[in-house]
Every structure is written in C-alpha cells, then in structure tokens.
Amino acid sequence: MHPRPSPIAAALYTLRDLEVDVIIMHGPAGCCFRTGRLLEDEGIRVLTTAMSENDFIFGAKEKLTNTIKEAYEAFHPENMGIVGTCASMIIGENMRKAAKEADVDCNIIVVETHGGFDAGDNTAGAILTLKAAEKSGIISKEEVERQSAMLRKATELEKTRGMAKGEYIKPDYGDNKVQVAQKIIQALDDNKKVTIVLNAKKETSYLFADIMTIPWTKIYPENTPTFISNTDEKVGLPYIRHHAEEVNRTIDKQIDYTTGGLDEYPVTGIEAEKILKELNSNITIILGVPHAVDPKEIPGKTIAVTDGPRLAKPLRELGFDNVITELDAHSKTLGSKTIVESEFASTLRGLLE
C-alpha cells in the first residue's frame, strides 16, 4: 500500500554503482526527476529523451538514437546507461536497436524496465541492470549471481519484516534521542557492556557509522564499546568497496568483527546475531537495516537506528526495546565520500561533552 522506490530508480542507482558516466532515461522529462538530480551530485550526467504525447502513440526511437549521439559528443563517456520508463516500455520501444543505430564508441548498458514492471519490486530493476551489464562485459556472471541473490533476500526482508508487508503503517518518528542516548552513557558509566553494530546499505553507511567516530576509546578507555560492521573491503563493486574503506578509515578504532560487505546487508544481520549471542552485551545498538537482525536472538537491551518512519512500528513488533529514526539518510548521503553527521550521534556527542 505504501509508495515504494520503483525498478526505474533501482536501475539508476545500480548504474551509478557500476560507475557509468552518462545515463539516458527514455521517457518524459519529469520521470524520476528527483533521483536523476541527486545522481548529478555523484558526477553522473543524467539525460532524458523528453518523450511527449505524440511519442507515446508513434514511438520515439529516433529521439533516443539522437540523444545517444548527442550525449557521446558532449561527454565522451566510456560507459553509458539507457533506462526505460513506463512510457517507452509499455509501447514496446526497441531501445537496443536505437543504441545499435547510434553507433557510438562506448559501452552501452540497456536496461528494459519500468515502474509497472511485472516483478513489481524495485530490486527487479537492479537485477535487470546487473544482467544488462554482464552482456556488455562490465561485470562477471558470478558477481551478477551473488548480487542478485542479495537483492532477492533484501526484497524478502522488506516483505516479511519491513515496511513492504502490505498493511498501512503510520509514520512513527521513534523514541526520544536524548533519553535513549542517556541510557547508553549510563550503561558505559556503570561498566556495562555495549556493542555497536553497523548493518548498513552502501553509502548510507556514511551516516549510520557516524556514531562509531565518537572518541569512545578516549572517553571510556577501560570500557570501550565493541564494533561489528558489514564493511568488508573485498566484497562488492569498486564503488561500494570504496565506501567500506572510507568508513573503516574514519571510525574511532578497528572493527572487532566484520560480517560481510555493504551490499550484503540482508544476510550480514544473521552473521551479527551469531556474534552477539557470544558477546552477551547489556546493550546492543544496530544501525542502518536493523530489521535484518532478530532482537529476540540477542541478549540484553536492543536499540534499532533506522532511516524510515514507517519502519519504527515493524521494528517495535520485532521486539526492539528502543527505535531511533534518522530522517533523509539516503538524500543526505547520496554523493557523499566521507562520514555524514547523524542526529543520534550528534546527541551522544552533546551529552558526552
């Protein structure tokens, strides 16, 4: 029932992860406008064929071919992405033929997806993009299979534990950040064990990892929190591995346990559960995609830090003792190359001064 990111947006972000230089959206000028503008902040040129009503009836293959040629002449990209929209895909526009006729000297990844795609889930657009990239020789079959499996698990996670379960969920902006932060500080003051788990998606790790940049080792040298994260620098596309490297470089201390990569968040939560059972902490803070972790499997009190007001209710139903929301995490971190301040981390810093 809730508006969800479409396969078109997922395709755009996946092309970003594949480090294309230019993306052409074959559709009306306003389709996925916000996503396109945000991707400009990443240094990607996002263009449109600006299909009109007449094109919806008679097609606009020539417009696409001309736009490809103009984009190549203007930017000389090494890799270019072409993404379908509802308008072009429903009328059956042959984007591959248009790309071939453009005859430009660059790799072109043609993604035939749209907002009404039968699979319905936004991750379907990402999977189609990966498969198209494999056809262009940009990514291996093995990596496509690994990432596709992760994306399917991500969809399952949202449908079973997240905000895509079906019923209407009223936005909930979480618990009072000051009160929850005070609980954490009191636990550390009382020499109780605190564990911080980063289980974040891609660039959102820059915001959720901000709590790990607090100088915990200086403030609590004898009782420093334990760090667990999904920032394996050897997993994922180069663009994503860079995020992991930067997070690991800027946090307060070395990660104690690594559960996997930043694109493996649907399953790294399960790995975190295994570690948390052994640690037996008094308080565990789970950042990013906390619903990938079952709080009933974790000893002690649990705090979920999420980016979605509509995730607060499902997280409470899962059994988290407290829920904190970080609004606009995606828009705040898109295009970022280093840590972005989070409200919760800022609250903790203020109380620790």
DAGI-V25971 format. One line per field, one symbol per residue. phi: phi as a letter, one per 40 degrees, with the letter a starting at -180 (. if undefined). A space follows every 10 residues. Layout:
phi: ???
This chain:
phi: .cdbdcdccc cccccdccgc cbbbcciccc cfdccccccc ccgccbbbcf dbdccccbga ccccdccccc ccccbfccbb bbbcbdcccc cgcccccccc ccfbcacbbc bcaacbddcg cccccccccc ccccccgcac cccccccccc cccccccccb bbcbchccbc dbcgcccccc cccccccccc gccbbbbcbb cfccdccccd cccccccccb ccacdcbbab bccbbhcddc ccdccccccb ccacccabci ccbbdcbccc ccdccccccf ccbbbbbhbc ccbccccbcg cbbbbbbbdc cccdcccchc cbbbbbcfcc ccbcgcbadb cbccccccdc ccc
